[in-house]
Amino acid sequence: MSIMVSVRYIVDDVETAIAFYTGFLGFTVELHPAPGFAALSRGDLRLLLSEPVGAGGAAQAMPDGRRPEPGGWNRIVITTEDLDAEVDRLRAGGASFRNEIVAGFGGKQILLDDPSGNAIELSEPRKSAD
């Protein structure tokens, strides 16, 4: 049995987000029943895209008045075998990054922004010295 993990991102415009995730990152559209909502998938990850307005539950204000909005630092992580080539491909397509590639104990990473400012971490794991 395959386990699918769902993550919800609040986006400014679902159509723009669909084009970004399918065109740049290899997601496919599973469901797009209304203008303000879509479900995309890539492998075992299901990405739920919701606009911050409308009647859906994800758009409802919290008891203290805070409303859902795009952006922040929580993120999905997509692993790649050649981070430099992936970054070059995305930059050539006009993608926006928060930083340059950084290296650490676990490998290399960079933060990509979707059109609404939600972060996607692209990661290349450290190659083991066999």
CORZIJO-V700597 format. One line per field, one symbol per residue. psi: psi as a letter, one per 20 degrees, with the letter a starting at -180 (. if undefined). A space follows every 50 residues. Layout:
BEGIN
psi = ???
END
This chain:
BEGIN
psi = ppppppppppqhoggggggghghhjjqqpgpmiqhjqqprqocjppoppp qjqaiqhiiqqrhjiqqqqraaiqqqpppqingghgggggghijqpqhar pqqahibqrqpqprijjpqppppoqppqn.
END
